[in-house]
Amino acid sequence: MKKAIWIVWASIGLLLLSGCALRGDAADLYKKETPLQVEVIVPEEIAAGGEVPLEATLKQNGKLVEKADYVHFEVLNQDGSVHQPMEEAVAAGSGLYSLPVEFDRDGLYYFVVHAGNNGSLVSPQHQFIVGELSDAEVESLKQGTPPEKEGSGSHH
């Protein structure tokens, strides 16, 4: 009798464990991420006092993104004294987005691209120099100090 109960319990245990087997298509059941990739384009030399086009190329799933959900550019300098708020970039075709920006003084600047498309959101930051750097900016560059940002609210 004990042997029969033991066989029944073992059979029930095997039956329960067989329900936990992995499906061959289990990976296909989950949402596949297609991250948005941004390539920032900033001129190598920028002088204060003129308008400069800041650009970014967007790709997703290996293809250029012609009409992203949104693409906003933001420019700020190291000490936080210059902050150009987010502005919508203009789609120039072939996945390229552009916005002319005027720099009225030298310094260490940051170009932040806020972009979203098909559920993928990114905000890469690119550092660049306008004109000559002050001693404090050179020191900050050596230390890798991030820019001072106003507020910490979310974008969307």
C-alpha positions as CSV (number, residue, x, y, z in Angstrom):
1,M,0.0,0.0,0.0
2,K,2.8,2.4,0.9
3,K,4.4,1.6,-2.4
4,A,1.3,2.5,-4.4
5,I,0.9,5.8,-2.6
6,W,4.6,6.5,-3.3
7,I,4.1,5.8,-7.0
8,V,1.0,8.1,-7.1
9,W,2.9,10.9,-5.5
10,A,5.9,10.5,-7.7
11,S,3.6,10.5,-10.8
12,I,1.9,13.7,-9.6
13,G,5.3,15.3,-9.0
14,L,6.5,14.4,-12.5
15,L,3.3,15.7,-14.0
16,L,3.7,19.0,-12.2
17,L,7.3,19.3,-13.2
18,S,6.5,18.6,-16.9
19,G,4.3,21.7,-16.9
20,C,7.4,23.8,-16.1
21,A,9.2,22.9,-19.3
22,L,10.5,25.8,-21.4
23,R,8.7,26.5,-24.7
24,G,10.9,26.6,-27.7
25,D,9.4,29.9,-28.8
26,A,9.5,31.5,-25.3
27,A,11.9,34.3,-26.5
28,D,9.4,35.3,-29.2
29,L,6.7,35.9,-26.7
30,Y,8.5,38.9,-25.2
31,K,8.7,42.4,-26.6
32,K,11.9,42.9,-28.6
33,E,13.7,46.2,-27.9
34,T,14.8,48.3,-30.8
35,P,17.0,51.0,-29.2
36,L,17.2,54.4,-30.8
37,Q,20.8,55.3,-31.8
38,V,22.0,58.9,-32.1
39,E,25.1,60.2,-33.8
40,V,25.8,63.8,-32.8
41,I,27.4,66.1,-35.4
42,V,29.1,69.3,-34.1
43,P,31.7,71.3,-36.1
44,E,35.2,70.8,-34.9
45,E,35.9,74.5,-34.5
46,I,33.3,76.9,-33.3
47,A,33.9,80.6,-32.7
48,A,31.7,82.7,-30.5
49,G,29.6,85.3,-32.3
50,G,28.1,83.2,-35.1
51,E,25.3,80.8,-35.8
52,V,26.3,77.1,-35.9
53,P,24.2,74.2,-37.0
54,L,24.0,71.4,-34.4
55,E,22.9,68.2,-36.0
56,A,22.1,64.6,-35.1
57,T,21.4,61.5,-37.1
58,L,18.9,59.0,-35.7
59,K,18.8,55.3,-36.5
60,Q,16.6,52.5,-35.2
61,N,16.8,48.8,-36.0
62,G,19.6,49.7,-38.5
63,K,17.4,52.1,-40.5
64,L,17.4,55.9,-40.6
65,V,14.5,57.5,-38.7
66,E,12.8,59.9,-41.0
67,K,9.9,60.9,-38.7
68,A,10.8,60.4,-35.0
69,D,8.1,60.9,-32.4
70,Y,10.1,63.8,-31.1
71,V,13.6,65.3,-31.4
72,H,14.6,68.2,-29.1
73,F,18.0,69.8,-28.8
74,E,19.2,71.5,-25.6
75,V,22.5,73.5,-25.1
76,L,24.0,74.5,-21.8
77,N,27.5,75.5,-20.7
78,Q,29.7,74.1,-17.9
79,D,28.9,76.7,-15.3
80,G,25.1,76.8,-16.0
81,S,25.2,80.5,-16.9
82,V,24.1,79.8,-20.5
83,H,21.2,77.5,-21.0
84,Q,19.3,77.4,-24.2
85,P,16.0,75.5,-23.4
86,M,14.9,72.5,-25.4
87,E,13.8,73.4,-28.9
88,E,12.4,71.1,-31.5
89,A,14.9,70.1,-34.1
90,V,14.0,70.3,-37.8
91,A,14.0,67.1,-39.8
92,A,16.4,67.7,-42.8
93,G,15.8,64.2,-44.4
94,S,17.8,61.0,-44.4
95,G,17.4,60.7,-40.6
96,L,19.2,64.0,-40.0
97,Y,17.8,66.6,-37.6
98,S,19.2,70.1,-37.3
99,L,18.9,73.3,-35.3
100,P,21.0,76.5,-35.8
101,V,22.4,77.8,-32.5
102,E,24.1,81.1,-31.8
103,F,27.0,81.2,-29.3
104,D,27.8,84.7,-28.0
105,R,30.7,83.7,-25.7
106,D,33.6,81.2,-25.4
107,G,33.4,78.2,-23.2
108,L,32.8,74.5,-22.6
109,Y,29.3,73.5,-23.7
110,Y,27.0,70.4,-23.7
111,F,24.7,69.5,-26.5
112,V,21.9,67.2,-25.3
113,V,19.6,65.4,-27.8
114,H,16.3,64.4,-26.4
115,A,14.7,61.9,-28.8
116,G,12.0,59.3,-28.9
117,N,10.6,56.9,-31.4
118,N,8.5,53.7,-31.2
119,G,8.9,53.5,-27.4
120,S,12.6,54.0,-27.3
121,L,13.7,57.2,-25.5
122,V,17.3,58.5,-25.4
123,S,19.1,61.7,-24.2
124,P,22.8,61.5,-25.1
125,Q,25.0,64.4,-24.2
126,H,27.9,65.6,-26.3
127,Q,30.6,68.0,-24.9
128,F,32.2,70.6,-27.2
129,I,34.3,73.8,-27.0
130,V,33.4,77.2,-28.4
131,G,36.5,79.5,-28.8
132,E,38.9,79.4,-25.9
133,L,38.5,77.8,-22.5
134,S,39.0,79.6,-19.1
135,D,41.3,78.0,-16.5
136,A,38.3,76.8,-14.5
137,E,36.8,75.2,-17.6
138,V,40.1,73.4,-18.4
139,E,40.2,72.1,-14.8
140,S,36.6,71.0,-15.1
141,L,37.4,69.2,-18.3
142,K,40.3,67.4,-16.7
143,Q,38.0,66.3,-13.8
144,G,35.1,65.3,-16.0
145,T,32.7,67.5,-14.1
146,P,29.2,67.3,-15.6
147,P,27.3,70.5,-16.4
148,E,25.0,72.1,-13.8
149,K,21.4,71.7,-14.9
150,E,18.4,73.6,-13.8
151,G,15.7,71.4,-12.3
152,S,15.4,67.7,-12.6
153,G,11.9,67.2,-14.0
154,S,11.1,64.6,-16.7
155,H,10.9,65.5,-20.3
156,H,7.7,63.8,-21.3
